[in-house]
């Protein structure tokens, strides 16, 4: 089969690049067991600056082979992620993972926040690297620290990157503790605005969707990871019908297991069609936008490689063949040159 020319920039809005080292570890497990009993212990054992640099380079090379030109990373020792991205010339939004307990990169939350601020200052005018403030989730970060993180993001106009509403357990625990869904809880704290990107959002009710749309926060859909970990299928078709913005992420290679946004977009569409018994949901051009311009907008880009987002959108709308090769071609059959 002849390779299909594809010139639009693919964007991976949520990943943990260095976790390519854990690809294939602890398969067929639910998120909490996978994370707490397998991933976190391995990270405590292995993760250090050289580990992050070496494995992020591997992840970037895989992403570049797959046409990805921009990625957003949340992990530890993110200065090493920046080093890898600059060396391999790929645009990156980096975010030091902030948790209330010790991580490989910081002994406590406040140290992690100081690291984040130093990264923001270091890469303020960098051509390749932007910096986000990245509290892990509502179940690993306290109310006080979620607010501290947002205050820092507001101080520098940085993106606020957090996992949200990924599992039923997260929903149940949040309702039990706060009497609110995770989305409503973050909204009550003032965390949601146009500079907020929300990874996963598998469990959103109608009110949650309206809140996210009203605040202008961006949803990062990770269909492969959510399916593999048995978390569920996010209500993407309903979210997009309401007019909220959705972009795509691979998540880390330990849970997805590929750094392939083309595949993520294809699976995202197929899951919605199958779940709702409706083949008209998520038409191809909407999927292409999720892979490209929606991702650029979520990560704070107003233009890319000399073209505005509006110009890129016009290219998508004018595509004569309607990107009908989305379902027939895999990533190796696309020509990104």
C-alpha positions as CSV (number, residue, x, y, z in Angstrom):
1,X,0.0,0.0,0.0
2,X,1.3,3.4,-0.9
3,X,2.0,5.7,2.0
4,X,-0.6,8.5,2.6
5,X,0.7,12.0,2.9
6,X,-0.3,13.6,6.2
7,X,1.1,17.0,7.0
8,X,-0.8,18.1,10.1
9,X,1.0,18.2,13.5
10,X,-0.1,15.3,15.8
11,X,-0.3,16.3,19.5
12,X,0.0,14.0,22.5
13,X,-1.6,16.0,25.3
14,X,-1.0,13.6,28.2
15,X,1.8,11.2,28.7
16,X,4.5,10.0,31.1
17,X,7.3,9.5,28.6
18,X,9.9,7.8,30.8
19,X,7.4,5.1,31.6
20,X,8.3,3.3,28.3
21,X,10.7,1.5,30.7
22,X,7.7,-0.1,32.4
23,X,5.8,-1.1,29.2
24,X,4.3,-4.6,29.7
25,X,4.7,-4.5,33.5
26,X,1.7,-5.6,35.5
27,X,-0.8,-6.2,32.7
28,X,-4.6,-6.9,33.3
29,X,-4.9,-4.9,36.5
30,X,-7.2,-2.1,37.6
31,X,-5.7,1.3,38.1
32,X,-5.3,1.4,41.9
33,X,-3.7,-2.0,42.1
34,X,-1.6,-1.4,39.1
35,X,-0.4,2.0,40.4
36,X,0.0,1.3,44.1
37,X,1.3,-2.3,44.1
38,X,3.4,-2.2,40.9
39,X,4.2,1.1,39.3
40,X,4.9,3.2,42.4
41,X,7.3,0.6,43.9
42,X,9.2,0.3,40.6
43,X,9.4,4.1,40.4
44,X,10.9,4.3,43.9
45,X,13.4,1.7,42.9
46,X,14.5,2.9,39.5
47,X,13.5,6.5,38.8
48,X,16.4,9.0,38.9
49,X,17.5,11.8,36.5
50,X,19.5,9.5,34.2
51,X,16.6,7.0,34.0
52,X,14.2,9.8,33.0
53,X,16.5,11.3,30.4
54,X,17.3,7.9,28.8
55,X,13.8,6.7,28.7
56,X,12.2,10.0,27.7
57,X,14.5,10.0,24.7
58,X,13.2,6.6,23.7
59,X,9.6,7.8,24.1
60,X,10.3,10.9,22.1
61,X,11.9,8.9,19.3
62,X,8.8,6.7,19.2
63,X,6.5,9.7,19.1
64,X,8.5,11.3,16.3
65,X,8.3,8.1,14.3
66,X,4.5,8.4,14.8
67,X,4.2,11.9,13.6
68,X,3.8,13.5,17.0
69,X,5.3,17.0,17.1
70,X,4.2,18.2,20.5
71,X,3.7,16.4,23.8
72,X,2.7,17.2,27.3
73,X,4.6,15.2,30.0
74,X,3.8,14.8,33.7
75,X,6.5,12.9,35.6
76,X,9.6,13.4,37.8
77,X,12.9,15.1,37.1
78,X,11.2,17.0,34.3
79,X,14.3,19.1,33.7
80,X,15.7,15.9,32.1
81,X,12.5,15.7,29.9
82,X,13.2,19.2,28.8
83,X,16.8,18.3,28.0
84,X,15.7,15.3,25.9
85,X,13.0,17.4,24.1
86,X,15.5,20.2,23.2
87,X,18.1,17.7,22.0
88,X,15.6,15.9,19.7
89,X,13.8,19.1,18.7
90,X,10.3,18.4,19.7
91,X,7.9,20.8,21.4
92,X,7.1,19.8,25.0
93,X,5.0,21.0,27.9
94,X,6.6,19.6,31.0
95,X,5.1,19.3,34.5
96,X,6.9,18.0,37.6
97,X,4.4,15.6,39.1
98,X,3.3,17.0,42.5
99,X,2.0,14.7,45.2
100,X,1.6,15.1,49.0
101,X,4.0,12.2,49.7
102,X,7.6,11.8,48.7
103,X,8.3,11.2,45.0
104,X,11.5,10.2,43.3
105,X,12.0,13.9,42.4
106,X,10.9,15.7,45.6
107,X,10.7,14.9,49.3
108,X,7.4,16.7,49.7
109,X,4.8,18.8,47.9
110,X,6.5,22.1,48.6
111,X,9.8,21.0,47.3
112,X,8.1,19.8,44.1
113,X,6.4,23.2,43.8
114,X,9.8,25.0,44.2
115,X,11.2,22.8,41.5
116,X,8.2,23.7,39.3
117,X,8.8,27.4,39.8
118,X,12.5,27.1,39.0
119,X,11.6,25.2,35.7
120,X,9.1,28.0,34.8
121,X,11.8,30.6,35.2
122,X,14.4,28.5,33.4
123,X,12.3,27.8,30.3
124,X,10.4,31.1,30.2
125,X,11.5,32.0,26.7
126,X,12.6,28.6,25.4
127,X,11.8,27.7,21.8
128,X,11.0,24.1,22.6
129,X,9.8,23.8,26.2
130,X,6.9,25.2,28.2
131,X,6.2,24.4,31.8
132,X,2.9,23.5,33.5
133,X,2.0,23.1,37.1
134,X,1.1,19.5,37.5
135,X,-0.6,18.3,40.7
136,X,-1.2,14.6,40.2
137,X,-4.9,14.2,41.2
138,X,-7.5,15.1,43.9
139,X,-6.8,11.8,45.7
140,X,-3.0,12.3,46.0
141,X,-3.0,16.1,46.6
142,X,-4.8,17.9,49.5
143,X,-7.2,20.9,49.1
144,X,-4.5,23.2,50.4
145,X,-1.9,22.0,48.0
146,X,-4.2,22.0,45.0
147,X,-4.8,25.7,45.7
148,X,-1.1,26.3,46.2
149,X,-0.4,24.8,42.8
150,X,-3.1,26.9,41.1
151,X,-1.8,30.0,42.7
152,X,1.6,29.3,41.2
153,X,0.1,28.6,37.8
154,X,-1.8,31.9,38.0
155,X,1.3,33.8,39.1
156,X,3.1,32.8,35.8
157,X,0.2,32.3,33.5
158,X,1.1,28.6,33.3
159,X,-1.1,25.6,32.4
160,X,-2.6,23.6,35.3
161,X,-2.4,19.9,34.4
162,X,-4.2,17.3,36.5
163,X,-5.7,13.8,36.3
164,X,-9.5,13.9,36.9
165,X,-12.4,11.5,37.2
166,X,-10.5,8.6,35.9
167,X,-12.1,5.8,38.0
168,X,-15.4,4.9,39.8
169,X,-13.4,4.7,43.0
170,X,-12.3,8.3,42.6
171,X,-15.9,9.4,42.0
172,X,-17.2,7.5,45.0
173,X,-14.5,8.6,47.4
174,X,-14.9,12.3,46.4
175,X,-18.6,12.2,46.9
176,X,-18.2,10.5,50.2
177,X,-15.6,13.0,51.4
178,X,-16.8,16.2,49.8
179,X,-20.4,15.6,48.7
180,X,-19.3,16.5,45.2
181,X,-18.0,14.9,42.0
182,X,-14.3,15.5,41.3
183,X,-15.2,18.1,38.7
184,X,-17.5,20.0,41.1
185,X,-14.9,19.8,43.8
186,X,-12.2,21.3,41.6
187,X,-14.6,23.9,40.4
188,X,-15.6,24.9,44.0
189,X,-11.8,25.3,44.7
190,X,-11.5,27.6,41.7
191,X,-9.2,25.3,39.8
192,X,-11.0,25.2,36.4
193,X,-10.4,27.8,33.7
194,X,-9.0,28.1,30.2
195,X,-5.5,27.3,31.4
196,X,-6.6,23.9,33.0
197,X,-6.2,20.6,31.2
198,X,-8.0,17.6,32.6
199,X,-6.6,14.1,31.8
200,X,-9.1,11.3,31.4
201,X,-12.5,12.5,32.6
202,X,-14.0,9.1,32.2
203,X,-16.8,9.8,34.7
204,X,-18.6,13.1,34.0
205,X,-22.3,13.7,34.6
206,X,-24.2,16.4,32.7
207,X,-23.5,19.0,35.3
208,X,-19.8,18.3,35.2
209,X,-19.7,18.7,31.4
210,X,-21.6,22.0,31.6
211,X,-19.1,23.2,34.3
212,X,-16.1,22.3,32.2
213,X,-17.6,23.9,29.1
214,X,-18.4,27.1,31.0
215,X,-14.9,27.4,32.5
216,X,-13.2,26.7,29.2
217,X,-11.1,23.9,30.7
218,X,-9.7,21.3,28.2
219,X,-10.4,17.6,28.4
220,X,-7.6,15.2,27.4
221,X,-9.1,11.9,26.3
222,X,-6.9,8.8,26.8
223,X,-9.1,6.0,25.3
224,X,-6.4,3.2,25.1
225,X,-5.3,3.6,28.7
226,X,-8.9,3.9,30.0
227,X,-9.9,0.7,28.1
228,X,-6.8,-1.3,29.1
229,X,-7.1,-0.5,32.8
230,X,-10.8,-1.2,32.7
231,X,-11.6,2.3,33.9
232,X,-14.4,2.9,31.3
233,X,-15.3,4.9,28.2
234,X,-15.5,8.6,28.6
235,X,-18.7,10.3,27.3
236,X,-16.8,12.0,24.5
237,X,-19.6,12.3,22.1
238,X,-21.8,14.0,24.7
239,X,-18.9,16.3,25.8
240,X,-18.3,17.4,22.2
241,X,-22.0,17.9,21.5
242,X,-22.1,20.3,24.5
243,X,-19.2,22.2,22.9
244,X,-16.4,21.4,25.4
245,X,-13.0,21.0,23.9
246,X,-11.5,17.5,23.7
247,X,-7.9,16.6,22.7
248,X,-6.1,13.3,22.9
249,X,-3.4,11.7,24.9
250,X,-1.6,8.3,24.9
251,X,-1.0,8.3,28.7
252,X,2.2,6.5,29.6
253,X,3.4,3.4,27.6
254,X,3.0,1.3,30.7
255,X,-0.8,1.7,30.5
256,X,-1.6,2.3,26.9
257,X,1.1,0.7,25.6
258,X,1.9,2.7,22.5
259,X,2.8,6.3,21.9
260,X,0.5,6.6,18.9
261,X,-2.1,9.4,18.7
262,X,-3.4,8.2,15.3
263,X,-4.3,4.9,17.0
264,X,-5.8,6.7,20.0
265,X,-8.0,8.8,17.7
266,X,-9.2,5.8,15.8
267,X,-10.0,3.9,18.9
268,X,-11.7,6.9,20.5
269,X,-14.1,7.1,17.5
270,X,-14.8,3.4,17.4
271,X,-15.5,3.2,21.1
272,X,-18.2,6.0,20.9
273,X,-19.8,4.4,17.9
274,X,-20.0,1.0,19.5
275,X,-21.0,2.2,23.0
276,X,-24.0,4.2,21.6
277,X,-24.9,2.0,18.6
278,X,-24.5,5.1,16.4
279,X,-22.0,5.1,13.5
280,X,-22.4,8.9,13.0
281,X,-20.7,9.8,16.3
282,X,-17.3,11.4,16.2
283,X,-17.0,11.9,12.4
284,X,-13.5,11.7,11.0
285,X,-12.8,15.4,10.7
286,X,-13.7,15.9,14.4
287,X,-11.2,13.1,15.3
288,X,-8.5,14.8,13.2
289,X,-9.1,18.0,15.1
290,X,-8.9,16.2,18.4
291,X,-5.5,14.9,17.3
292,X,-4.2,18.2,16.1
293,X,-5.6,21.7,16.6
294,X,-7.5,20.9,19.8
295,X,-4.3,19.6,21.3
296,X,-2.3,22.6,20.2
297,X,-5.0,24.9,21.8
298,X,-5.1,22.9,25.0
299,X,-1.3,23.2,25.3
300,X,-1.3,27.0,24.8
301,X,-0.3,27.3,21.2
302,X,-1.9,30.0,19.0
303,X,0.1,29.0,15.9
304,X,2.4,26.2,14.9
305,X,5.1,26.1,12.2
306,X,4.0,29.3,10.6
307,X,0.3,28.6,10.6
308,X,-2.4,29.9,12.9
309,X,-4.8,27.4,14.4
310,X,-7.6,28.9,12.2
311,X,-5.5,28.2,9.1
312,X,-4.9,24.6,10.3
313,X,-8.6,24.2,10.9
314,X,-9.3,25.5,7.4
315,X,-6.9,22.9,6.0
316,X,-8.8,20.1,7.8
317,X,-12.2,21.4,6.5
318,X,-11.0,21.6,3.0
319,X,-9.5,18.1,2.9
320,X,-11.0,16.6,-0.3
321,X,-10.8,12.9,0.7
322,X,-12.3,13.7,4.1
323,X,-9.4,11.8,5.8
324,X,-11.2,8.6,4.8
325,X,-8.0,6.7,5.4
326,X,-8.3,7.1,9.2
327,X,-9.7,3.5,9.5
328,X,-7.7,1.9,6.7
329,X,-4.2,3.1,7.5
330,X,-2.1,2.5,10.6
331,X,0.6,4.9,11.6
332,X,3.3,3.1,9.6
333,X,1.3,3.8,6.4
334,X,1.4,7.6,6.8
335,X,4.1,9.9,5.3
336,X,4.8,12.8,7.7
337,X,7.5,14.4,5.5
